[in-house]
Amino acid sequence: MLGFFGTDSKLRLALFNLLVYPWTEPIILVLIIINAVVLTIQAALPLTLSTSDGTSVPPRIKGYLTLL
């Protein structure tokens, strides 16, 4: 049995059509790559020169895309 959604469920058929669409997998792959790039940028230490007090790394700040 299909459980909650029957064989003629409009939601089930719409999701099926979305998943068999030829561009679904490439779009998901591109989103994963973009996510990896953004996470790498957020985790990278900034490459800056020494500050006037002699420290070479500025204080850490929140990520580039944080909303809080």
All heavy atoms as TSV, in Angstrom:
chain	resi	resn	atom	element	x	y	z
A	1	MET	N	N	0.840	-1.198	0.000
A	1	MET	CA	C	0.000	0.000	0.000
A	1	MET	C	C	0.879	1.253	0.000
A	1	MET	O	O	2.000	1.241	0.457
A	1	MET	CB	C	-0.893	0.022	1.240
A	1	MET	CG	C	-1.982	-1.050	1.279
A	1	MET	SD	S	-3.059	-1.123	-0.133
A	1	MET	CE	C	-4.044	0.299	0.017
A	2	LEU	N	N	0.297	2.339	-0.455
A	2	LEU	CA	C	1.018	3.599	-0.507
A	2	LEU	C	C	0.871	4.399	0.774
A	2	LEU	O	O	1.461	5.453	0.907
A	2	LEU	CB	C	0.532	4.425	-1.698
A	2	LEU	CG	C	0.833	3.809	-3.056
A	2	LEU	CD1	C	0.159	4.608	-4.150
A	2	LEU	CD2	C	2.310	3.721	-3.296
A	3	GLY	N	N	0.067	3.902	1.694
A	3	GLY	CA	C	-0.071	4.603	2.962
A	3	GLY	C	C	-0.998	5.785	2.861
A	3	GLY	O	O	-2.128	5.676	2.399
A	4	PHE	N	N	-0.525	6.941	3.245
A	4	PHE	CA	C	-1.357	8.137	3.351
A	4	PHE	C	C	-1.833	8.644	1.993
A	4	PHE	O	O	-2.972	9.059	1.833
A	4	PHE	CB	C	-0.568	9.225	4.084
A	4	PHE	CG	C	-1.372	10.450	4.365
A	4	PHE	CD1	C	-2.328	10.444	5.360
A	4	PHE	CD2	C	-1.187	11.596	3.619
A	4	PHE	CE1	C	-3.075	11.572	5.622
A	4	PHE	CE2	C	-1.931	12.734	3.869
A	4	PHE	CZ	C	-2.885	12.720	4.869
A	5	PHE	N	N	-0.986	8.616	0.986
A	5	PHE	CA	C	-1.331	9.128	-0.340
A	5	PHE	C	C	-1.749	7.983	-1.252
A	5	PHE	O	O	-1.028	7.014	-1.428
A	5	PHE	CB	C	-0.153	9.867	-0.973
A	5	PHE	CG	C	0.290	11.065	-0.186
A	5	PHE	CD1	C	1.504	11.069	0.474
A	5	PHE	CD2	C	-0.516	12.193	-0.100
A	5	PHE	CE1	C	1.906	12.172	1.192
A	5	PHE	CE2	C	-0.117	13.297	0.617
A	5	PHE	CZ	C	1.097	13.287	1.275
A	6	GLY	N	N	-2.901	8.096	-1.873
A	6	GLY	CA	C	-3.385	7.080	-2.792
A	6	GLY	C	C	-2.705	7.179	-4.145
A	6	GLY	O	O	-1.904	8.072	-4.410
A	7	THR	N	N	-3.043	6.259	-5.030
A	7	THR	CA	C	-2.406	6.223	-6.341
A	7	THR	C	C	-2.780	7.418	-7.206
A	7	THR	O	O	-2.038	7.779	-8.122
A	7	THR	CB	C	-2.784	4.934	-7.086
A	7	THR	OG1	O	-4.205	4.848	-7.169
A	7	THR	CG2	C	-2.244	3.714	-6.373
A	8	ASP	N	N	-3.899	8.063	-6.933
A	8	ASP	CA	C	-4.317	9.210	-7.733
A	8	ASP	C	C	-4.226	10.530	-6.972
A	8	ASP	O	O	-4.844	11.514	-7.359
A	8	ASP	CB	C	-5.740	9.000	-8.261
A	8	ASP	CG	C	-6.738	8.759	-7.132
A	8	ASP	OD1	O	-6.304	8.576	-5.985
A	8	ASP	OD2	O	-7.953	8.774	-7.409
A	9	SER	N	N	-3.421	10.564	-5.907
A	9	SER	CA	C	-3.247	11.781	-5.118
A	9	SER	C	C	-2.541	12.849	-5.955
A	9	SER	O	O	-1.501	12.599	-6.564
A	9	SER	CB	C	-2.422	11.480	-3.866
A	9	SER	OG	O	-2.049	12.671	-3.226
A	10	LYS	N	N	-3.105	14.055	-5.991
A	10	LYS	CA	C	-2.514	15.140	-6.777
A	10	LYS	C	C	-1.145	15.537	-6.227
A	10	LYS	O	O	-0.217	15.814	-6.989
A	10	LYS	CB	C	-3.445	16.349	-6.793
A	10	LYS	CG	C	-4.678	16.124	-7.615
A	10	LYS	CD	C	-5.552	17.357	-7.659
A	10	LYS	CE	C	-6.797	17.085	-8.468
A	10	LYS	NZ	N	-7.675	18.240	-8.572
A	11	LEU	N	N	-0.998	15.556	-4.906
A	11	LEU	CA	C	0.291	15.905	-4.306
A	11	LEU	C	C	1.351	14.867	-4.662
A	11	LEU	O	O	2.479	15.206	-5.043
A	11	LEU	CB	C	0.156	16.042	-2.792
A	11	LEU	CG	C	1.446	16.321	-2.034
A	11	LEU	CD1	C	2.034	17.656	-2.467
A	11	LEU	CD2	C	1.204	16.282	-0.547
A	12	ARG	N	N	0.986	13.597	-4.552
A	12	ARG	CA	C	1.931	12.524	-4.859
A	12	ARG	C	C	2.355	12.578	-6.322
A	12	ARG	O	O	3.543	12.447	-6.654
A	12	ARG	CB	C	1.293	11.176	-4.546
A	12	ARG	CG	C	2.180	10.003	-4.805
A	12	ARG	CD	C	1.474	8.696	-4.412
A	12	ARG	NE	N	2.179	7.587	-4.949
A	12	ARG	CZ	C	1.968	7.059	-6.149
A	12	ARG	NH1	N	1.018	7.535	-6.911
A	12	ARG	NH2	N	2.669	6.042	-6.581
A	13	LEU	N	N	1.428	12.798	-7.228
A	13	LEU	CA	C	1.751	12.866	-8.647
A	13	LEU	C	C	2.587	14.105	-8.979
A	13	LEU	O	O	3.495	14.045	-9.814
A	13	LEU	CB	C	0.475	12.846	-9.480
A	13	LEU	CG	C	-0.304	11.521	-9.441
A	13	LEU	CD1	C	-1.615	11.649	-10.183
A	13	LEU	CD2	C	0.532	10.390	-9.991
A	14	ALA	N	N	2.317	15.230	-8.302
A	14	ALA	CA	C	3.106	16.438	-8.530
A	14	ALA	C	C	4.542	16.236	-8.060
A	14	ALA	O	O	5.493	16.646	-8.746
A	14	ALA	CB	C	2.466	17.626	-7.811
A	15	LEU	N	N	4.722	15.614	-6.901
A	15	LEU	CA	C	6.075	15.342	-6.407
A	15	LEU	C	C	6.805	14.346	-7.301
A	15	LEU	O	O	8.005	14.472	-7.538
A	15	LEU	CB	C	6.017	14.839	-4.965
A	15	LEU	CG	C	5.579	15.874	-3.926
A	15	LEU	CD1	C	5.421	15.228	-2.566
A	15	LEU	CD2	C	6.542	17.034	-3.880
A	16	PHE	N	N	6.079	13.367	-7.812
A	16	PHE	CA	C	6.685	12.413	-8.737
A	16	PHE	C	C	7.169	13.125	-9.997
A	16	PHE	O	O	8.292	12.897	-10.471
A	16	PHE	CB	C	5.676	11.318	-9.102
A	16	PHE	CG	C	6.156	10.398	-10.190
A	16	PHE	CD1	C	7.076	9.401	-9.921
A	16	PHE	CD2	C	5.701	10.537	-11.494
A	16	PHE	CE1	C	7.539	8.559	-10.913
A	16	PHE	CE2	C	6.155	9.705	-12.496
A	16	PHE	CZ	C	7.074	8.714	-12.211
A	17	ASN	N	N	6.327	14.003	-10.539
A	17	ASN	CA	C	6.712	14.741	-11.740
A	17	ASN	C	C	7.907	15.650	-11.472
A	17	ASN	O	O	8.759	15.838	-12.346
A	17	ASN	CB	C	5.534	15.544	-12.281
A	17	ASN	CG	C	4.494	14.651	-12.919
A	17	ASN	OD1	O	4.804	13.590	-13.435
A	17	ASN	ND2	N	3.239	15.072	-12.864
A	18	LEU	N	N	7.986	16.225	-10.281
A	18	LEU	CA	C	9.133	17.059	-9.924
A	18	LEU	C	C	10.412	16.222	-9.870
A	18	LEU	O	O	11.462	16.635	-10.363
A	18	LEU	CB	C	8.901	17.752	-8.584
A	18	LEU	CG	C	10.066	18.553	-8.032
A	18	LEU	CD1	C	10.273	19.807	-8.873
A	18	LEU	CD2	C	9.846	18.912	-6.592
A	19	LEU	N	N	10.335	15.041	-9.287
A	19	LEU	CA	C	11.529	14.211	-9.125
A	19	LEU	C	C	12.012	13.589	-10.424
A	19	LEU	O	O	13.211	13.314	-10.558
A	19	LEU	CB	C	11.267	13.120	-8.084
A	19	LEU	CG	C	11.141	13.627	-6.653
A	19	LEU	CD1	C	10.771	12.488	-5.717
A	19	LEU	CD2	C	12.418	14.291	-6.206
A	20	VAL	N	N	11.140	13.363	-11.383
A	20	VAL	CA	C	11.580	12.775	-12.649
A	20	VAL	C	C	11.909	13.847	-13.682
A	20	VAL	O	O	12.354	13.525	-14.780
A	20	VAL	CB	C	10.530	11.789	-13.230
A	20	VAL	CG1	C	10.354	10.609	-12.307
A	20	VAL	CG2	C	9.224	12.471	-13.524
A	21	TYR	N	N	11.741	15.114	-13.337
A	21	TYR	CA	C	12.103	16.205	-14.229
A	21	TYR	C	C	13.617	16.162	-14.453
A	21	TYR	O	O	14.391	15.977	-13.512
A	21	TYR	CB	C	11.685	17.538	-13.604
A	21	TYR	CG	C	11.868	18.734	-14.487
A	21	TYR	CD1	C	11.061	18.917	-15.601
A	21	TYR	CD2	C	12.839	19.684	-14.218
A	21	TYR	CE1	C	11.221	20.020	-16.419
A	21	TYR	CE2	C	13.013	20.793	-15.031
A	21	TYR	CZ	C	12.202	20.948	-16.131
A	21	TYR	OH	O	12.368	22.039	-16.952
A	22	PRO	N	N	14.079	16.301	-15.699
A	22	PRO	CA	C	15.514	16.116	-15.991
A	22	PRO	C	C	16.447	17.083	-15.265
A	22	PRO	O	O	17.612	16.762	-15.047
A	22	PRO	CB	C	15.598	16.345	-17.505
A	22	PRO	CG	C	14.218	16.205	-18.021
A	22	PRO	CD	C	13.293	16.532	-16.902
A	23	TRP	N	N	15.986	18.249	-14.909
A	23	TRP	CA	C	16.854	19.233	-14.273
A	23	TRP	C	C	16.878	19.138	-12.754
A	23	TRP	O	O	17.577	19.902	-12.098
A	23	TRP	CB	C	16.431	20.645	-14.692
A	23	TRP	CG	C	16.866	20.963	-16.079
A	23	TRP	CD1	C	16.130	20.847	-17.214
A	23	TRP	CD2	C	18.150	21.413	-16.485
A	23	TRP	NE1	N	16.869	21.211	-18.301
A	23	TRP	CE2	C	18.123	21.566	-17.884
A	23	TRP	CE3	C	19.328	21.709	-15.807
A	23	TRP	CZ2	C	19.220	21.990	-18.609
A	23	TRP	CZ3	C	20.423	22.140	-16.533
A	23	TRP	CH2	C	20.360	22.274	-17.907
A	24	THR	N	N	16.134	18.231	-12.146
A	24	THR	CA	C	16.068	18.151	-10.687
A	24	THR	C	C	17.430	17.806	-10.080
A	24	THR	O	O	17.902	18.506	-9.179
A	24	THR	CB	C	15.013	17.121	-10.247
A	24	THR	OG1	O	13.740	17.526	-10.773
A	24	THR	CG2	C	14.927	17.038	-8.741
A	25	GLU	N	N	18.059	16.753	-10.542
A	25	GLU	CA	C	19.343	16.348	-9.958
A	25	GLU	C	C	20.458	17.366	-10.190
A	25	GLU	O	O	21.212	17.673	-9.260
A	25	GLU	CB	C	19.743	14.965	-10.468
A	25	GLU	CG	C	18.895	13.868	-9.865
A	25	GLU	CD	C	19.395	12.485	-10.255
A	25	GLU	OE1	O	20.612	12.329	-10.494
A	25	GLU	OE2	O	18.566	11.569	-10.307
A	26	PRO	N	N	20.605	17.932	-11.396
A	26	PRO	CA	C	21.645	18.964	-11.558
A	26	PRO	C	C	21.413	20.189	-10.679
A	26	PRO	O	O	22.375	20.765	-10.159
A	26	PRO	CB	C	21.564	19.325	-13.044
A	26	PRO	CG	C	20.948	18.142	-13.692
A	26	PRO	CD	C	20.025	17.558	-12.688
A	27	ILE	N	N	20.169	20.589	-10.490
A	27	ILE	CA	C	19.881	21.743	-9.629
A	27	ILE	C	C	20.264	21.436	-8.193
A	27	ILE	O	O	20.874	22.272	-7.504
A	27	ILE	CB	C	18.399	22.153	-9.755
A	27	ILE	CG1	C	18.158	22.794	-11.120
A	27	ILE	CG2	C	17.994	23.104	-8.647
A	27	ILE	CD1	C	16.708	23.086	-11.431
A	28	ILE	N	N	19.942	20.242	-7.728
A	28	ILE	CA	C	20.311	19.858	-6.364
A	28	ILE	C	C	21.832	19.826	-6.215
A	28	ILE	O	O	22.385	20.289	-5.213
A	28	ILE	CB	C	19.678	18.500	-6.000
A	28	ILE	CG1	C	18.162	18.651	-5.877
A	28	ILE	CG2	C	20.267	17.945	-4.704
A	28	ILE	CD1	C	17.422	17.351	-5.696
A	29	LEU	N	N	22.541	19.324	-7.222
A	29	LEU	CA	C	24.002	19.285	-7.178
A	29	LEU	C	C	24.587	20.693	-7.128
A	29	LEU	O	O	25.517	20.956	-6.347
A	29	LEU	CB	C	24.545	18.525	-8.390
A	29	LEU	CG	C	26.056	18.407	-8.480
A	29	LEU	CD1	C	26.605	17.629	-7.296
A	29	LEU	CD2	C	26.451	17.747	-9.787
A	30	VAL	N	N	24.055	21.611	-7.924
A	30	VAL	CA	C	24.536	22.997	-7.905
A	30	VAL	C	C	24.289	23.630	-6.543
A	30	VAL	O	O	25.150	24.341	-6.004
A	30	VAL	CB	C	23.880	23.812	-9.036
A	30	VAL	CG1	C	24.100	25.295	-8.861
A	30	VAL	CG2	C	24.403	23.345	-10.381
A	31	LEU	N	N	23.141	23.372	-5.941
A	31	LEU	CA	C	22.848	23.916	-4.611
A	31	LEU	C	C	23.815	23.368	-3.561
A	31	LEU	O	O	24.245	24.106	-2.666
A	31	LEU	CB	C	21.399	23.618	-4.220
A	31	LEU	CG	C	20.333	24.384	-5.005
A	31	LEU	CD1	C	18.941	23.881	-4.629
A	31	LEU	CD2	C	20.452	25.872	-4.780
A	32	ILE	N	N	24.165	22.106	-3.665
A	32	ILE	CA	C	25.129	21.518	-2.727
A	32	ILE	C	C	26.503	22.161	-2.898
A	32	ILE	O	O	27.185	22.478	-1.916
A	32	ILE	CB	C	25.195	19.984	-2.918
A	32	ILE	CG1	C	23.889	19.351	-2.443
A	32	ILE	CG2	C	26.387	19.396	-2.180
A	32	ILE	CD1	C	23.766	17.878	-2.777
A	33	ILE	N	N	26.920	22.384	-4.138
A	33	ILE	CA	C	28.218	23.017	-4.387
A	33	ILE	C	C	28.230	24.446	-3.862
A	33	ILE	O	O	29.210	24.887	-3.232
A	33	ILE	CB	C	28.566	22.950	-5.886
A	33	ILE	CG1	C	28.825	21.500	-6.281
A	33	ILE	CG2	C	29.759	23.833	-6.217
A	33	ILE	CD1	C	28.946	21.272	-7.764
A	34	ILE	N	N	27.159	25.200	-4.101
A	34	ILE	CA	C	27.068	26.567	-3.585
A	34	ILE	C	C	27.134	26.566	-2.066
A	34	ILE	O	O	27.813	27.393	-1.456
A	34	ILE	CB	C	25.788	27.251	-4.095
A	34	ILE	CG1	C	25.896	27.533	-5.588
A	34	ILE	CG2	C	25.510	28.540	-3.335
A	34	ILE	CD1	C	24.613	28.007	-6.223
A	35	ASN	N	N	26.446	25.621	-1.444
A	35	ASN	CA	C	26.468	25.521	0.018
A	35	ASN	C	C	27.884	25.244	0.516
A	35	ASN	O	O	28.330	25.838	1.504
A	35	ASN	CB	C	25.506	24.430	0.472
A	35	ASN	CG	C	25.381	24.365	1.963
A	35	ASN	OD1	O	25.473	25.373	2.648
A	35	ASN	ND2	N	25.155	23.173	2.486
A	36	ALA	N	N	28.612	24.354	-0.155
A	36	ALA	CA	C	29.989	24.048	0.255
A	36	ALA	C	C	30.891	25.272	0.116
A	36	ALA	O	O	31.731	25.534	0.989
A	36	ALA	CB	C	30.528	22.887	-0.573
A	37	VAL	N	N	30.716	26.043	-0.948
A	37	VAL	CA	C	31.526	27.247	-1.141
A	37	VAL	C	C	31.230	28.275	-0.057
A	37	VAL	O	O	32.148	28.870	0.524
A	37	VAL	CB	C	31.290	27.838	-2.548
A	37	VAL	CG1	C	31.902	29.209	-2.680
A	37	VAL	CG2	C	31.833	26.895	-3.613
A	38	VAL	N	N	29.956	28.487	0.246
A	38	VAL	CA	C	29.586	29.460	1.282
A	38	VAL	C	C	30.129	29.036	2.637
A	38	VAL	O	O	30.671	29.862	3.386
A	38	VAL	CB	C	28.053	29.648	1.321
A	38	VAL	CG1	C	27.624	30.420	2.559
A	38	VAL	CG2	C	27.575	30.360	0.069
A	39	LEU	N	N	30.030	27.761	2.973
A	39	LEU	CA	C	30.563	27.287	4.260
A	39	LEU	C	C	32.075	27.436	4.321
A	39	LEU	O	O	32.631	27.765	5.370
A	39	LEU	CB	C	30.158	25.832	4.485
A	39	LEU	CG	C	28.686	25.602	4.795
A	39	LEU	CD1	C	28.378	24.104	4.849
A	39	LEU	CD2	C	28.277	26.277	6.083
A	40	THR	N	N	32.757	27.210	3.203
A	40	THR	CA	C	34.211	27.381	3.163
A	40	THR	C	C	34.589	28.838	3.365
A	40	THR	O	O	35.528	29.151	4.113
A	40	THR	CB	C	34.763	26.873	1.821
A	40	THR	OG1	O	34.391	25.504	1.666
A	40	THR	CG2	C	36.262	27.013	1.757
A	41	ILE	N	N	33.862	29.748	2.730
A	41	ILE	CA	C	34.143	31.171	2.891
A	41	ILE	C	C	33.916	31.603	4.337
A	41	ILE	O	O	34.712	32.343	4.912
A	41	ILE	CB	C	33.277	32.001	1.920
A	41	ILE	CG1	C	33.739	31.774	0.491
A	41	ILE	CG2	C	33.325	33.479	2.267
A	41	ILE	CD1	C	32.816	32.365	-0.555
A	42	GLN	N	N	32.846	31.117	4.940
A	42	GLN	CA	C	32.550	31.501	6.328
A	42	GLN	C	C	33.574	30.956	7.303
A	42	GLN	O	O	33.862	31.577	8.323
A	42	GLN	CB	C	31.157	31.021	6.726
A	42	GLN	CG	C	30.049	31.808	6.098
A	42	GLN	CD	C	28.684	31.339	6.558
A	42	GLN	OE1	O	28.533	30.224	7.045
A	42	GLN	NE2	N	27.698	32.183	6.401
A	43	ALA	N	N	34.139	29.793	7.017
A	43	ALA	CA	C	35.073	29.168	7.959
A	43	ALA	C	C	36.512	29.631	7.770
A	43	ALA	O	O	37.345	29.405	8.644
A	43	ALA	CB	C	35.010	27.654	7.810
A	44	ALA	N	N	36.808	30.278	6.654
A	44	ALA	CA	C	38.181	30.675	6.363
A	44	ALA	C	C	38.614	31.833	7.249
A	44	ALA	O	O	37.841	32.749	7.539
A	44	ALA	CB	C	38.307	31.072	4.901
A	45	LEU	N	N	39.862	31.791	7.695
A	45	LEU	CA	C	40.427	32.913	8.440
A	45	LEU	C	C	40.784	34.012	7.458
A	45	LEU	O	O	41.305	33.749	6.375
A	45	LEU	CB	C	41.681	32.471	9.191
A	45	LEU	CG	C	41.461	31.571	10.393
A	45	LEU	CD1	C	42.811	31.132	10.958
A	45	LEU	CD2	C	40.681	32.290	11.471
A	46	PRO	N	N	40.547	35.248	7.810
A	46	PRO	CA	C	40.909	36.331	6.891
A	46	PRO	C	C	42.430	36.467	6.785
A	46	PRO	O	O	43.158	36.281	7.758
A	46	PRO	CB	C	40.283	37.561	7.536
A	46	PRO	CG	C	40.088	37.209	8.966
A	46	PRO	CD	C	39.900	35.725	9.016
A	47	LEU	N	N	42.891	36.795	5.611
A	47	LEU	CA	C	44.321	36.985	5.383
A	47	LEU	C	C	44.606	38.477	5.428
A	47	LEU	O	O	44.446	39.189	4.445
A	47	LEU	CB	C	44.725	36.395	4.033
A	47	LEU	CG	C	44.461	34.901	3.867
A	47	LEU	CD1	C	44.770	34.467	2.452
A	47	LEU	CD2	C	45.278	34.113	4.861
A	48	THR	N	N	45.026	38.953	6.591
A	48	THR	CA	C	45.277	40.380	6.762
A	48	THR	C	C	46.676	40.608	7.290
A	48	THR	O	O	47.338	39.691	7.779
A	48	THR	CB	C	44.266	41.006	7.741
A	48	THR	OG1	O	44.408	40.349	9.004
A	48	THR	CG2	C	42.848	40.838	7.241
A	49	LEU	N	N	47.128	41.828	7.208
A	49	LEU	CA	C	48.425	42.199	7.758
A	49	LEU	C	C	48.316	42.368	9.265
A	49	LEU	O	O	47.226	42.429	9.834
A	49	LEU	CB	C	48.903	43.497	7.117
A	49	LEU	CG	C	49.090	43.452	5.599
A	49	LEU	CD1	C	49.409	44.839	5.087
A	49	LEU	CD2	C	50.189	42.477	5.239
A	50	SER	N	N	49.439	42.464	9.922
A	50	SER	CA	C	49.453	42.662	11.373
A	50	SER	C	C	48.802	44.001	11.724
A	50	SER	O	O	48.940	44.986	11.004
A	50	SER	CB	C	50.883	42.649	11.906
A	50	SER	OG	O	51.467	41.401	11.683
A	51	THR	N	N	48.118	44.010	12.858
A	51	THR	CA	C	47.508	45.246	13.332
A	51	THR	C	C	48.533	46.056	14.111
A	51	THR	O	O	49.654	45.606	14.353
A	51	THR	CB	C	46.291	44.939	14.227
A	51	THR	OG1	O	46.715	44.138	15.317
A	51	THR	CG2	C	45.214	44.203	13.446
A	52	SER	N	N	48.169	47.245	14.542
A	52	SER	CA	C	49.114	48.124	15.224
A	52	SER	C	C	49.579	47.574	16.567
A	52	SER	O	O	50.660	47.895	17.027
A	52	SER	CB	C	48.486	49.506	15.421
A	52	SER	OG	O	47.322	49.390	16.212
A	53	ASP	N	N	48.768	46.736	17.226
A	53	ASP	CA	C	49.185	46.192	18.519
A	53	ASP	C	C	49.961	44.878	18.380
A	53	ASP	O	O	50.274	44.240	19.374
A	53	ASP	CB	C	47.983	46.020	19.446
A	53	ASP	CG	C	46.972	45.015	18.918
A	53	ASP	OD1	O	47.116	44.566	17.767
A	53	ASP	OD2	O	46.043	44.681	19.667
A	54	GLY	N	N	50.259	44.456	17.149
A	54	GLY	CA	C	51.102	43.288	16.943
A	54	GLY	C	C	50.355	41.992	16.695
A	54	GLY	O	O	50.977	40.992	16.357
A	55	THR	N	N	49.057	41.989	16.859
A	55	THR	CA	C	48.319	40.755	16.596
A	55	THR	C	C	48.164	40.582	15.090
A	55	THR	O	O	47.992	41.525	14.346
A	55	THR	CB	C	46.937	40.782	17.261
A	55	THR	OG1	O	46.205	41.889	16.757
A	55	THR	CG2	C	47.042	40.874	18.763
A	56	SER	N	N	48.253	39.337	14.648
A	56	SER	CA	C	48.191	39.096	13.213
A	56	SER	C	C	46.802	38.688	12.744
A	56	SER	O	O	46.525	38.687	11.555
A	56	SER	CB	C	49.200	38.022	12.815
A	56	SER	OG	O	48.911	36.826	13.508
A	57	VAL	N	N	45.943	38.305	13.660
A	57	VAL	CA	C	44.599	37.872	13.281
A	57	VAL	C	C	43.586	38.786	13.957
A	57	VAL	O	O	43.612	38.944	15.174
A	57	VAL	CB	C	44.359	36.405	13.701
A	57	VAL	CG1	C	42.953	35.962	13.342
A	57	VAL	CG2	C	45.375	35.488	13.052
A	58	PRO	N	N	42.704	39.406	13.203
A	58	PRO	CA	C	41.687	40.250	13.813
A	58	PRO	C	C	40.694	39.413	14.601
A	58	PRO	O	O	40.603	38.200	14.417
A	58	PRO	CB	C	41.014	40.917	12.614
A	58	PRO	CG	C	41.291	40.023	11.466
A	58	PRO	CD	C	42.593	39.360	11.757
A	59	PRO	N	N	39.922	40.021	15.497
A	59	PRO	CA	C	38.947	39.245	16.264
A	59	PRO	C	C	37.899	38.630	15.339
A	59	PRO	O	O	37.547	39.198	14.309
A	59	PRO	CB	C	38.323	40.285	17.192
A	59	PRO	CG	C	38.645	41.597	16.606
A	59	PRO	CD	C	39.892	41.430	15.818
A	60	ARG	N	N	37.444	37.444	15.725
A	60	ARG	CA	C	36.448	36.750	14.897
A	60	ARG	C	C	35.110	37.457	14.973
A	60	ARG	O	O	34.713	37.954	16.015
A	60	ARG	CB	C	36.305	35.305	15.358
A	60	ARG	CG	C	37.557	34.492	15.028
A	60	ARG	CD	C	37.456	33.038	15.372
A	60	ARG	NE	N	36.646	32.160	14.574
A	60	ARG	CZ	C	36.887	31.832	13.311
A	60	ARG	NH1	N	37.881	32.374	12.662
A	60	ARG	NH2	N	36.133	30.968	12.681
A	61	ILE	N	N	34.442	37.483	13.843
A	61	ILE	CA	C	33.111	38.063	13.778
A	61	ILE	C	C	32.139	36.994	13.322
A	61	ILE	O	O	32.549	35.920	12.885
A	61	ILE	CB	C	33.062	39.272	12.818
A	61	ILE	CG1	C	33.518	38.850	11.431
A	61	ILE	CG2	C	33.897	40.428	13.334
A	61	ILE	CD1	C	33.317	39.902	10.374
A	62	LYS	N	N	30.844	37.272	13.396
A	62	LYS	CA	C	29.867	36.306	12.918
A	62	LYS	C	C	30.029	36.122	11.423
A	62	LYS	O	O	30.612	36.939	10.732
A	62	LYS	CB	C	28.446	36.808	13.228
A	62	LYS	CG	C	28.126	36.788	14.704
A	62	LYS	CD	C	26.690	37.162	14.923
A	62	LYS	CE	C	26.375	37.130	16.403
A	62	LYS	NZ	N	24.987	37.421	16.673
A	63	GLY	N	N	29.477	35.026	10.903
A	63	GLY	CA	C	29.607	34.697	9.492
A	63	GLY	C	C	29.032	35.758	8.574
A	63	GLY	O	O	28.307	36.654	8.995
A	64	TYR	N	N	29.356	35.652	7.327
A	64	TYR	CA	C	28.949	36.642	6.328
A	64	TYR	C	C	27.430	36.652	6.126
A	64	TYR	O	O	26.857	37.658	5.785
A	64	TYR	CB	C	29.616	36.354	4.990
A	64	TYR	CG	C	31.116	36.491	5.053
A	64	TYR	CD1	C	31.924	35.391	5.024
A	64	TYR	CD2	C	31.704	37.739	5.151
A	64	TYR	CE1	C	33.294	35.502	5.085
A	64	TYR	CE2	C	33.070	37.880	5.219
A	64	TYR	CZ	C	33.863	36.751	5.183
A	64	TYR	OH	O	35.212	36.871	5.247
A	65	LEU	N	N	26.789	35.515	6.282
A	65	LEU	CA	C	25.371	35.417	5.963
A	65	LEU	C	C	24.475	35.237	7.184
A	65	LEU	O	O	23.316	34.885	7.034
A	65	LEU	CB	C	25.148	34.247	4.998
A	65	LEU	CG	C	25.925	34.348	3.687
A	65	LEU	CD1	C	25.700	33.102	2.848
A	65	LEU	CD2	C	25.494	35.576	2.909
A	66	THR	N	N	24.988	35.469	8.382
A	66	THR	CA	C	24.155	35.319	9.569
A	66	THR	C	C	23.200	36.486	9.697
A	66	THR	O	O	23.524	37.622	9.347
A	66	THR	CB	C	24.998	35.215	10.852
A	66	THR	OG1	O	25.835	36.343	10.924
A	66	THR	CG2	C	25.821	33.942	10.862
A	67	LEU	N	N	22.017	36.217	10.179
A	67	LEU	CA	C	20.999	37.252	10.282
A	67	LEU	C	C	20.935	37.871	11.667
A	67	LEU	O	O	20.333	38.914	11.851
A	67	LEU	CB	C	19.629	36.663	9.922
A	67	LEU	CG	C	19.529	36.116	8.499
A	67	LEU	CD1	C	18.190	35.458	8.288
A	67	LEU	CD2	C	19.748	37.211	7.496
A	68	LEU	N	N	21.520	37.192	12.652
A	68	LEU	CA	C	21.449	37.721	14.024
A	68	LEU	C	C	22.661	38.538	14.371
A	68	LEU	O	O	23.714	38.386	13.950
A	68	LEU	CB	C	21.294	36.565	15.008
A	68	LEU	CG	C	20.042	35.733	14.806
A	68	LEU	CD1	C	20.047	34.552	15.775
A	68	LEU	CD2	C	18.793	36.549	15.003
